[in-house]
Amino acid sequence: MSHDNQKNHLKAYGIVYFSLEAGLKSKWLLNYDGGAFLIENNKAVENECKIRGVSYQIISDAKSQLILEEISSPSSNQDAVTLEKAPKIAVYSPKDKMPWDDAVTMVLTYAEIPFDVIYDKEVLEDKLLIYEWLHLHHEDFTGQYGKFYGAYRTTPWYIEAKLASEKKAKELGFAKVSEEKLAVAKKIRDYVIGGGFMFAMCSATDSFDIALSAEGVDIAEAMFDGDASEPNYQSKINYNKTFAFKDFELVRSPITYEFSTIDMTRKRKIPKTSDYFSLLEFSAKWDPVPTMLTQNHTTLVKGFMGQTTSFDRNTVKTNVLVLGENKTNREARYIHGTKGKGMFTFYGGHDPEDYTHRVGDPKTELDLHPTSPGYRLILNNVLFPAAKKKKQKT
């Protein structure tokens, strides 16, 4: 899985998933050859590699044993993690077509990793319990319709989406969309606390935490929910209820395309040519989860924008790990934490291979980016729930 040895990093994850579904033994070799995978030899896997254009090598048992011995050396920052079972995957996304494309849905499809699409009804009916891994689509859990009001309130797609959301909320027994989205966010929170893995990108990251922090507080203006927001609502925000963020201030203006001071989009002064973020290094033997999540063939990843591009370091809780950052701008791009028995990862930006993806832009063709480091980070998250859990050292 190094830069030189792999022609299609993204589809390689699909091969590993295919192998796990077939019941084959698999190991993730952390920090070895770009985070390579060691899979039990099988003709069906060979054929799939050839069909999908994935580079591979067949090695002897003796050679594999030598590699594992090299990795196990206390002097190496490497480890071999056993992958046990292909996680059952859900993507939280509206069933109708929206005027943007979701990076996770695209890369799962490209890598040929199966997933189910679920939305509010399924979440409220506790259907999440059958899944090990959940992705949150570009979403607004605050009931403010993505804060698209300023630029798009007269467009047919915005009007139709608002009406459809209001209708669905009523069908599900809620007076307001904000109340229905909060109920969904709380179900997702409970899913993670119970042991689920959640991965969110773009506006699903901060809007999720904002919704939880504003439980019982009306932060939506009249054009969103038919009545005024509460006076002095900022003072009623409860940061203890959030997963990742603290001490943020909400953006009150309904025409400003921004939720809060968590996001760095409006604070950035980085030209596209120098917009990169660095992946941090962790101890493979002592911190296998963050090491898995940062496996890549480069430690420097191209930046990309989104409604929520990155996270102000001052708003990230101290118990949350920063996995990727732009130090010069004091922004976190990629963060991870635990909640109860489960884990979550937040990844800023919308599309790793489309710098300023805007409403209505054509979707990214991943055939043009088969070795994308930014997309590879997404797939690290898809596979890490398959890893055999190690007993905590005491």
C-alpha positions, 0 to 999 in steps of 0.5 A: 500500500505504499506510493510506489507499489499500489496502483489503486489504493481505494479499491484495495480496501474493497479487496480486504472487505471481500476477503473478510466476507469470504471468511479469509484470515486478514491482517493490517500491517500498520506502518509497514509498506504504507499500511499493507494488508496480509491476506490468506492466499485464495484464488478468488481474491487473486481474481478480484485483484486482477478484475479491480486493478489492485496491485498485489504480491503472493509471498510464501509462508516463510516470508510472511512469518519474517515480515510479522517477526520484523513488525513485532520487534519492540524497536519498530513502530509497527504492528500487525492487527488481525481483522476479524469480520466485515462490518455491516455499514449504514449511510445516513442520507436522504433517499431523494436526490440532493444537489450535492454528492457525498464523498463516503457514498462515492468511495464505498461504491467505487471500492465495491464495499456494500452499504445500506442507505437509511434515514430518519425513519429507520434511525427513530425505529432503532434500525441502527442496532443492526449496523457496526458502522454509520456514516453521516451524510452532508447534513444539518441536525439543527433544523436550519436546512443547511443554512442555505437560506441566504443564497438558495431560498428561492431555488426549487430544490431548497423550497421542495426540500424544506416542504418535504422535511416539514411533511416528514417531521409531521408524519413522524410525530414532530411539530418542527423539523428541528425537534425531529432532527434532535431526536435523530441526533440523540438516537445516533448518540445512543448508538455510539454510546452503546458501542457503534462507530460513527464517521461524519464529514462536512456539516454533519460534524458540527451541526450534530454537536450543536443540536445536542448542545441546544437540546430544549433551546430554540436556536432556529429563526422564524424562516426555519421553524415558524417562530422566533429563536429564544432570546440569549440562547447562546447562554443556554448552550450545554457543551457537556452534551457534545461529542467533540466541541466546546466553547463555541458561539453560534452564528445567529444570522439566518443569511450567513452560511455558517453554524458556529465558530467551530468551523474555520472556513471564514477564518482561513487565509491559506491559498489553494496551492499551499493548503495541506494538512499533516497526519500525526504519528502514533504508537502502533503497538500502544495506540492501534486505533489512531494508527489505523485511522492515519494509515496512508502512503503520505503524511501530507494530504491536500486540503479541501473545502466544505461548509465545515472545512476544519475545526478551530483548535480552541473549540476541540475538547481536550479528550479528543485526539487530533489525527490531522492538522494544519499547524500554521492556521491552528486548525484540526482537519481530522479528529477522533474520540470515544463516547461510552463504548463506541467511537467517532471520527469527524473529518472536515471538508466535503470532497477530498478531490474537489477543492471547492465543491459547490451546490450543483457541481458534477460529482468526482470521478474516482477513476481519476483519483485511485490513489487519493490520500484524502479518500483513503482516510475515509476507508481507514474508518470503514475497516477499523471496526473489523480489527480484533480488540486488544485487551487494555494494558494496565 
